[in-house]
């Protein structure tokens, strides 16, 4: 009968075995090819000695190969997909055993494919088996690689899990990813339980944005804008006798809206067949979670093949007396039914300045305590203009100062003592009804068992380290959103990253998230929208000589009939001289900044140049049209101010 021989060769780190009909048996030998080529090692020996005449004999031989080797690929040397599947295993450094069907006669090859059809339900090649499990063809193998099944098989850890995909965290990114994964027919679960803030505040499904971030912030900002419109109304012929705002009514209406969103999220999970656990999740091992209720009582264990960490961040509470006892944060203010009264806001982030803006717009006495600069990481020319505008709206600033203690002196008064960061300056001491902390946010990566599965975290801030595919150092654990290292902490970013991850895992797609040219808006009274580089960052990255800055103040037509300052609104484009003035920074300060900035983000994403902006016909009269006619550069020394005539 025919004798089968096993040929194993090492190429590029992959040990490949090839079976064919060999005329003789030879001893093991080693040889090297030409200089700089890959050293190849050949092993010749009898794999099995069986007749291959009948289909039964072929089936018996194939089963022997499958039982004796971790990976078997039934292949044809001329098949492009067979070549791709071999490369796939090579890329992950896996040893494979290749049986080339077309090393036999056409008649025998067809007979062997009939046997494969009977064994696996698949007649075509490549036909892949891993640890005795039939995987399928190239597409099936690639999918198994993407979703982690292939690694489970190779490690001998393959089994049936409760869920294909478990998301920890019920924020916008996690929910988007869970529903996307479910749309591909995967069994998906979401685990989410909000730990109360130091003041006891909790909320429903939807994460920070829906409950204590973007949504309530924008609505309170709108309430303040309405107040400004009331002030402008007499200039347009309206008679307004009273201007009274009810904080409790506003909060109640906003919370009613948020509760409706919480319900919609629950319903959408149910509609997508995603299982929801209102539970706190902790890792037991890399495939098992332990679930606890809000009282900390153990409920059950669930298993999953892949996991997504999407827990988000929570406000930082500084280590000074009274911080946790008496201060509130963005976790609390949007559901606080009692009027905040005289308020101190600690911090200079966008959360701080947005809150200061809408509180001042609602007639509240607001002071902002700033340690160093406003809006760190944003364009500093714009940041200073925002600060000046807030002062014009009645916001007071205590600069170069940090709080050292907060104590309660009466039922509605807190004494705040602050220390100057400038040597020799006096301390700040004043009383407030409310102290709001906005000094940063920290990732919710503690106490969920990440140390048990050795997920790598950044030493400084505890954020999760991921690669460009959102994968952590643990192959079946991924992370998106605010908890990952050095990425934009924006809701749309988390949503897009979560969707793309699910598509890569289960949708046979390969698109990666592009973190360049992501637009954002700061909803201060004078709104700020930006895309791309701040001026300082552009100069540091590309060099002063390569950067051209176009800038101009402008006056929105809607404000012409009021008494507003004509040099508040501002536009700036940052261009690269050496690239035909490609626009790498877009900055807009004025009304409806989000609406204006969104469309221009596409232009920057597509690499638009200054001439492209010049050639666009502006819509008149609008604020956005200013970007089609900017001619004043900083280098010219000309004033960008609006002239009175």
C-alpha positions in Angstrom: 0.0 0.0 0.0 0.9 3.7 -0.1 3.1 5.0 2.7 2.4 8.5 4.2 5.3 10.5 5.4 5.3 13.7 7.6 7.4 16.6 6.5 7.8 19.4 9.1 9.5 22.6 8.2 10.1 25.8 10.2 9.6 29.1 8.4 9.3 32.5 10.0 8.5 31.0 13.4 5.8 28.6 12.3 6.3 24.8 12.4 4.4 23.4 9.4 3.9 19.7 8.6 3.1 18.5 5.1 1.9 15.1 4.2 2.3 13.7 0.8 3.2 10.5 -1.0 6.9 9.9 -0.6 8.7 7.2 -2.5 11.1 6.4 0.3 11.8 7.0 4.0 14.9 9.0 4.9 16.6 10.0 8.1 16.2 13.5 9.8 18.5 16.1 8.4 19.2 19.8 8.8 20.2 22.3 6.1 20.5 26.0 5.7 19.6 28.0 2.6 21.4 31.0 1.1 22.7 33.8 3.3 19.9 35.7 5.1 17.4 33.1 4.3 15.3 31.3 6.9 16.9 28.2 8.3 14.7 25.2 7.5 14.6 21.9 9.4 13.1 18.8 7.8 11.9 15.8 9.6 11.1 12.7 7.5 9.5 9.8 9.2 6.6 7.5 8.9 3.4 9.2 10.0 1.2 6.2 9.4 1.2 3.3 7.0 -2.3 2.7 5.7 -3.9 1.8 2.5 -5.8 4.7 0.9 -7.9 2.8 -1.6 -11.4 2.8 -0.2 -13.3 5.8 1.3 -13.4 4.0 4.6 -9.6 3.7 4.6 -9.3 7.4 3.7 -11.6 8.4 6.5 -9.7 6.2 9.0 -6.4 7.8 7.9 -7.9 11.4 8.1 -9.2 10.7 11.6 -5.8 9.4 12.7 -4.2 12.7 11.4 -6.8 14.8 13.3 -6.3 12.8 16.5 -2.6 12.9 16.4 -2.1 16.7 15.5 -3.2 19.9 17.2 -4.0 21.6 13.9 -4.7 19.9 10.6 -5.3 21.8 7.4 -6.6 19.8 4.4 -5.4 22.0 1.5 -4.6 22.3 -2.2 -1.3 24.0 -3.2 -3.1 26.0 -5.8 -5.9 27.4 -3.6 -5.5 31.1 -2.6 -7.6 30.7 0.5 -5.4 27.7 1.6 -2.4 30.0 1.4 -4.2 32.6 3.5 -5.1 30.1 6.2 -1.5 28.9 6.4 -0.4 32.5 6.7 -2.9 33.0 9.4 -1.5 30.2 11.5 2.0 31.4 10.7 1.2 34.9 12.0 0.1 33.5 15.4 3.1 31.1 15.6 1.0 28.0 15.6 2.2 24.5 14.5 0.0 23.1 11.8 -0.1 19.8 9.9 -1.0 20.3 6.2 -2.4 17.6 3.9 -2.2 18.7 0.3 -5.0 16.9 -1.5 -3.8 17.7 -5.0 -0.6 15.8 -4.4 -2.7 12.9 -5.5 -4.5 12.1 -8.7 -7.6 14.1 -9.6 -9.8 11.0 -9.0 -8.2 10.3 -5.6 -8.5 14.0 -4.7 -12.2 14.0 -5.5 -12.7 10.9 -3.4 -10.9 12.5 -0.5 -13.1 15.6 -0.7 -16.2 13.3 -0.6 -14.8 11.8 2.6 -14.3 15.3 4.0 -17.9 16.2 3.1 -19.1 13.1 5.1 -16.8 13.9 8.1 -17.3 17.7 8.4 -20.2 18.7 6.2 -17.6 20.7 4.1 -16.2 19.5 0.8 -14.1 22.6 -0.1 -10.6 23.5 1.0 -9.1 24.7 3.2 -10.8 22.4 5.7 -9.4 23.1 9.1 -9.4 21.0 12.3 -8.1 22.3 15.7 -7.7 20.0 18.6 -10.2 17.6 17.0 -12.8 20.4 16.5 -13.8 21.2 13.0 -13.4 24.9 12.4 -14.3 25.2 8.7 -12.7 27.2 5.8 -10.6 30.3 5.8 -13.5 32.6 6.6 -14.5 30.5 9.5 -11.0 30.2 10.8 -10.5 34.0 10.5 -13.7 34.6 12.4 -12.5 32.1 15.1 -9.3 34.1 15.3 -11.1 37.4 15.6 -13.5 36.3 18.3 -11.0 34.3 20.3 -12.4 30.9 19.6 -9.3 29.8 17.8 -7.1 30.6 20.8 -9.4 28.8 23.1 -9.1 25.7 20.9 -5.3 25.9 20.6 -4.9 26.3 24.4 -7.2 23.4 25.0 -9.6 25.7 26.8 -12.4 25.5 24.3 -15.8 25.0 25.8 -19.3 26.3 25.7 -19.7 29.6 27.7 -22.8 31.2 28.9 -22.2 34.2 26.7 -20.1 35.0 23.7 -19.6 38.6 24.8 -20.0 40.2 28.2 -19.8 44.0 28.6 -19.0 45.4 32.0 -20.5 48.9 32.2 -23.8 50.3 31.0 -22.6 53.5 29.4 -23.1 54.6 25.9 -20.0 52.8 24.5 -20.7 49.5 26.2 -24.3 49.5 25.2 -23.5 50.3 21.6 -21.0 47.5 21.5 -23.3 45.0 23.1 -26.1 45.7 20.7 -23.7 45.6 17.7 -22.4 42.2 18.8 -26.0 40.9 19.3 -26.9 42.0 15.7 -24.5 39.3 14.5 -26.4 36.6 16.3 -24.0 36.5 19.3 -25.2 35.8 22.9 -24.5 39.0 24.8 -24.8 40.2 28.4 -24.3 43.6 30.0 -23.4 44.0 33.7 -24.0 47.4 35.2 -24.5 48.7 38.8 -23.8 52.3 39.9 -21.9 52.7 43.1 -23.4 55.7 45.0 -21.5 59.0 45.1 -20.2 60.1 48.5 -23.5 62.1 48.8 -25.5 58.9 48.0 -26.5 59.7 44.4 -27.2 56.8 42.0 -28.8 56.6 38.6 -30.1 54.2 36.0 -28.8 52.5 32.8 -27.0 54.7 30.3 -23.8 55.7 32.0 -22.3 59.2 32.7 -23.4 60.9 29.5 -27.1 60.2 29.8 -27.5 60.5 33.6 -24.8 62.9 34.9 -23.1 64.3 31.9 -23.8 65.4 28.4 -27.6 65.2 28.5 -28.5 67.1 31.7 -25.6 69.5 31.2 -26.8 70.5 27.7 -30.4 71.0 29.1 -29.2 73.2 31.9 -27.0 75.1 29.5 -30.2 75.6 27.4 -32.0 76.9 30.4 -29.3 79.5 30.9 -29.4 80.5 27.1 -33.1 81.0 27.4 -32.4 83.5 30.2 -30.1 85.4 27.9 -32.8 85.4 25.2 -35.2 86.9 27.6 -32.7 89.7 28.3 -32.5 90.3 24.5 -36.2 90.1 23.9 -37.0 93.8 24.4 -34.6 94.6 21.6 -36.9 92.6 19.3 -40.2 94.2 20.5 -41.1 91.7 23.3 -42.3 93.0 26.6 -41.1 90.9 29.6 -42.2 92.0 33.0 -40.7 89.2 35.1 -37.8 86.8 34.8 -38.1 84.1 37.4 -36.5 80.7 37.2 -37.5 77.6 39.3 -34.5 75.3 40.0 -36.7 72.5 41.4 -39.0 72.5 38.3 -36.1 72.4 35.9 -34.4 69.5 37.8 -37.7 67.5 37.9 -38.3 67.9 34.2 -34.7 67.0 33.3 -34.8 63.9 35.6 -38.1 62.8 34.0 -36.5 63.0 30.6 -33.5 61.0 31.8 -35.7 58.3 33.3 -37.4 58.0 29.9 -34.0 57.5 28.4 -33.1 54.9 31.0 -36.2 53.0 30.1 -35.5 53.2 26.3 -32.0 51.7 26.9 -33.5 48.8 28.9 -36.0 48.2 26.1 -33.4 48.4 23.4 -31.3 45.8 25.1 -34.3 43.5 25.4 -35.3 44.2 21.7 -31.7 43.2 20.7 -31.8 40.0 22.9 -29.0 41.3 25.1 -29.3 40.0 28.7 -29.0 42.8 31.3 -27.7 42.2 34.8 -28.2 45.0 37.3 -25.2 43.7 39.2 -21.6 44.5 40.1 -19.2 42.3 38.3 -15.8 40.9 39.5 -13.4 38.6 37.6 -12.9 35.2 39.0 -10.7 34.1 36.1 -10.4 35.3 32.5 -13.6 33.6 31.5 -15.7 33.9 34.7 -17.5 36.8 36.4 -18.9 36.8 39.9 -22.0 39.0 40.2 -23.0 40.9 43.3 -26.1 43.0 44.1 -26.1 46.6 45.4 -25.8 45.3 49.0 -22.6 43.4 48.1 -24.2 40.0 48.3 -23.1 37.3 45.9 -25.7 36.4 43.3 -24.3 34.1 40.7 -21.4 33.3 38.3 -21.5 33.7 34.6 -19.0 32.7 31.9 -18.0 34.4 28.7 -15.6 34.0 25.8 -14.8 37.7 25.4 -15.2 40.6 27.7 -15.4 44.4 27.2 -14.3 46.8 29.9 -16.5 49.9 29.6 -16.9 51.1 33.2 -16.1 54.7 32.6 -14.8 57.2 35.1 -16.0 58.9 38.3 -15.1 62.3 39.8 -11.9 62.6 41.8 -12.2 63.7 45.5 -9.1 65.5 46.7 -7.6 64.4 50.0 -8.5 67.5 52.2 -10.8 67.6 55.2 -14.4 67.8 54.3 -14.1 66.9 50.6 -16.2 63.7 50.7 -18.4 64.8 53.6 -19.6 68.2 52.3 -18.7 68.6 48.6 -20.7 67.5 45.6 -19.6 66.7 42.0 -21.2 66.3 38.6 -22.6 63.0 40.0 -24.9 65.0 42.2 -25.8 68.5 40.8 -28.1 67.4 38.0 -30.5 65.6 40.4 -30.1 68.0 43.3 -33.6 69.3 44.1 -32.5 72.1 46.5 -31.3 75.3 45.0 -27.5 75.4 45.1 -27.2 79.0 46.2 -23.8 80.7 46.4 -21.5 78.1 44.8 -17.7 77.5 44.7 -16.5 75.4 41.9 -13.1 73.9 42.3 -11.2 73.2 39.1 -10.7 74.6 35.7 -11.8 71.7 33.4 -14.5 72.0 30.8 -16.9 70.4 33.4 -16.0 73.2 35.8 -16.5 76.0 33.3 -19.7 74.6 31.8 -21.2 74.3 35.2 -20.1 77.8 36.2 -21.7 79.1 33.0 -25.1 77.6 33.4 -25.3 78.4 37.1 -24.4 82.0 36.5 -26.9 82.1 33.6 -29.6 81.0 36.1 -28.7 83.9 38.4 -26.6 82.0 40.9 -23.5 83.6 42.6 -20.6 81.5 41.3 -16.9 81.5 42.0 -14.3 79.2 40.3 -11.1 78.3 42.1 -8.3 77.7 39.6 -5.0 76.1 40.5 -3.1 77.0 37.3 -4.7 77.5 33.8 -8.2 77.1 32.3 -9.0 74.2 30.0 -5.7 72.4 30.0 -5.2 70.6 26.7 -7.4 73.0 24.8 -6.2 76.1 22.7 -5.1 78.6 25.4 -6.0 81.7 23.4 -9.5 80.4 23.3 -9.4 79.4 26.9 -8.6 82.9 28.0 -11.4 84.3 25.9 -13.8 81.8 27.5 -12.6 83.0 31.0 -13.1 86.6 30.1 -16.6 85.8 28.8 -17.5 84.0 32.0 -16.4 87.0 34.0 -18.6 89.2 31.8 -21.5 86.8 32.8 -20.8 87.4 36.5 -18.5 84.4 37.3 -15.7 85.3 39.8 -12.3 83.6 39.7 -9.9 82.8 42.5 -6.7 82.1 40.7 -3.6 80.2 41.8 -5.4 78.6 44.7 -6.3 75.1 45.9 -8.7 74.2 48.8 -7.2 72.9 52.0 -10.4 72.3 54.0 -14.2 72.5 53.9 -16.1 72.7 57.2 -19.8 73.2 57.9 -20.5 76.3 60.0 -24.3 76.3 59.7 -27.1 74.4 58.0 -26.6 76.2 54.7 -23.0 77.5 55.0 -19.7 75.8 54.3 -16.4 77.5 55.1 -13.8 77.0 52.5 -10.1 77.7 53.2 -7.8 77.7 50.2 -4.0 78.0 49.9 -2.4 80.1 47.2 0.0 78.3 44.9 2.0 81.5 44.7 4.4 82.0 47.6 3.6 84.9 49.8 0.0 85.3 48.7 -2.7 85.2 51.4 -5.0 82.3 51.8 -8.6 82.3 50.5 -11.4 82.1 53.1 -15.0 82.4 52.3 -18.4 80.8 52.9 -20.6 79.1 50.3 -23.8 77.0 50.3 -22.5 74.5 47.8 -18.9 73.4 47.0 -18.7 71.6 43.6 -15.5 69.6 42.8 -14.3 69.3 39.2 -10.7 68.5 39.5 -10.5 65.4 37.3 -12.0 61.9 36.8 -10.5 58.5 37.7 -11.2 55.2 35.9 -13.4 52.6 37.6 -10.8 49.9 37.3 -10.4 49.0 40.9 -12.1 46.2 42.8 -13.4 44.4 39.8 -10.7 41.7 39.8 -8.5 42.9 37.0 -5.4 41.9 39.0 -6.6 38.3 39.1 -6.4 38.1 35.3 -3.3 40.3 35.1 -4.8 43.1 32.9 -2.1 45.8 32.5 -3.0 49.2 33.9 -1.1 52.5 33.6 1.0 53.0 36.7 0.1 56.7 37.1 -3.7 56.7 36.8 -4.9 53.1 36.7 -6.2 53.4 33.1 -6.3 50.3 31.0 -3.5 49.8 28.4 -4.8 48.7 25.0 -3.5 48.4 21.5 -5.1 49.9 18.3 -7.7 47.1 18.2 -8.9 47.9 21.8 -7.4 44.7 23.1 -5.6 44.5 26.5 -2.7 42.3 27.2 -5.2 39.6 28.1 -6.3 38.2 24.7 -10.0 37.9 25.4 -10.4 41.2 27.3 -10.9 44.5 25.6 -11.5 48.1 26.8 -13.0 51.3 25.4 -14.1 54.7 26.5 -12.8 56.9 29.4 -11.0 54.0 31.1 -8.3 53.5 28.4 -5.0 55.2 28.4 -4.3 58.4 26.5 -7.4 58.5 24.4 -10.2 61.1 24.0 -12.8 60.9 26.8 -15.9 61.6 24.7 -19.1 59.7 24.4 -19.2 59.5 20.6 -15.6 58.2 20.6 -16.6 55.4 23.0 -19.7 54.6 20.9 -17.8 54.3 17.7 -14.9 52.4 19.3 -17.4 49.9 20.8 -19.3 49.4 17.5 -16.1 48.9 15.5 -14.8 46.4 18.1 -17.9 44.3 17.8 -17.7 44.4 14.0 -14.1 43.2 14.1 -14.9 40.4 16.6 -18.1 39.2 15.0 -18.8 41.0 11.8 -15.8 40.0 9.7 -14.7 43.6 9.4 -11.3 45.1 10.0 -11.9 48.9 10.4 -9.9 50.4 13.3 -10.9 53.6 15.1 -9.2 56.8 13.9 -8.5 59.1 16.8 -7.4 61.9 14.6 -9.5 65.0 13.9 -12.2 64.2 16.4 -14.6 67.2 17.0 -15.8 68.3 20.4 -17.6 71.3 21.9 -17.4 73.0 25.3 -20.8 74.3 26.3 -19.9 77.4 28.1 -22.2 80.5 27.7 -20.1 81.4 24.6 -19.8 77.9 23.1 -16.4 76.6 21.9 -16.1 74.0 19.1 -12.8 72.6 17.9 -11.2 69.9 15.7 -7.6 69.0 15.5 -4.6 70.8 16.9 -4.6 73.6 19.3 -2.2 76.4 18.3 0.4 75.5 20.9 0.3 71.8 19.9 0.6 72.6 16.2 3.7 74.7 16.8 5.2 72.0 19.1 4.5 69.3 16.5 5.2 71.0 13.2 7.4 73.9 14.1 6.7 77.6 14.3 7.9 78.3 10.8 5.5 75.8 9.3 2.4 77.1 11.0 0.1 79.8 9.6 -2.7 81.0 11.8 -5.8 82.8 10.4 -8.0 84.5 12.9 -10.9 87.0 13.2 -13.5 88.2 15.7 -17.1 88.4 14.4 -20.5 89.4 15.6 -23.5 87.1 15.1 -26.3 88.9 13.5 -28.7 87.7 16.2 -26.7 89.8 18.7 -26.5 93.0 16.7 -29.6 94.5 18.2 -28.6 93.8 21.8 -25.8 95.4 23.8 -23.5 92.4 23.7 -19.7 92.9 23.1 -18.9 92.8 19.4 -15.6 91.1 20.0 -16.7 88.0 21.9 -17.1 85.5 19.0 -13.9 84.3 17.4 -12.7 82.0 14.6 -9.3 80.5 14.0 -7.8 78.2 11.4 -4.4 76.6 11.9 -2.7 75.7 8.6 0.6 74.0 7.6 2.6 76.1 5.1 4.6 73.2 3.7 1.4 71.3 2.8 -0.3 73.9 0.8 -1.9 75.3 4.0 -3.6 72.1 4.9 -5.9 72.9 7.8 -5.0 71.0 10.9 -6.8 73.0 13.5 -10.3 74.5 13.5 -11.5 76.7 16.4 -14.9 78.4 16.7 -16.1 80.5 19.7 -19.7 81.6 19.3 -23.4 80.4 19.4 -24.3 76.9 18.3 -20.7 75.8 18.3 -21.5 72.1 18.1 -23.7 72.5 15.0 -21.1 74.7 13.2 -18.1 72.4 14.1 -19.7 69.1 13.2 -19.7 69.8 9.4 -16.2 71.3 9.3 -14.9 68.2 11.0 -15.5 66.3 7.8 -13.4 68.8 5.9 -10.4 68.4 8.2 -10.9 64.6 8.2 -10.6 64.7 4.4 -7.4 66.9 4.5 -9.0 70.2 3.3 -6.7 73.1 2.6 -7.3 76.8 3.2 -8.1 77.3 -0.4 -10.8 74.7 -0.1 -12.4 76.8 2.6 -12.0 79.9 0.5 -13.8 78.2 -2.5 -16.9 77.3 -0.5 -19.8 79.6 -0.8 -21.0 80.7 2.6 -24.6 80.7 3.7 -25.6 84.3 4.5 -26.3 85.4 7.1 -24.7 82.8 9.4 -21.8 82.5 11.8 -20.2 79.6 9.9 -19.7 81.6 6.8 -16.8 83.5 8.5 -14.6 80.5 7.7 -15.0 81.0 4.0 -13.5 84.5 4.0 -10.7 84.6 6.6 -7.7 86.6 5.3 -6.0 88.0 8.5 -3.0 86.0 9.7 -1.3 86.4 13.0 2.0 86.8 11.2 0.6 90.0 9.5 0.2 91.8 12.8 -3.2 93.1 11.7 -6.0 93.3 14.2 -8.7 90.6 14.0 -11.2 92.7 15.9 -14.6 93.8 14.6 -14.7 97.4 13.5 -17.5 99.6 14.5 -18.2 101.0 11.1 
